[in-house]
Amino acid sequence: QESMKEAKFQFNVGDTVMASDKGKLYKAKILKTTTTANDMNCYFIHYVGWARKYDIWLEESNICNPSDTKKDRRNHGSH
């Protein structure tokens, strides 16, 4: 049993997520994960449709599940 690998990541490599940049959310794909010295989960993400030069490390607090951003749309449509 490896105690080193007990970091609980909310997202996994390959997941499509919404990543925050300057207050806006963009579709992104997780390329790598790491845990910092102070136990913060970080993700190396690629913004979908953007050049690789914009790939960046983000803390977990700046990333959310795409379904979380659709909650406010639930009231539109099916009646």
Secondary structure by P-SEA (a helix, b strand, c coil): ccccccccccccccbbbbbbcccbbbbbbbccccccccbbbbbbccccccccccbbbbccccccccccccccccccccc
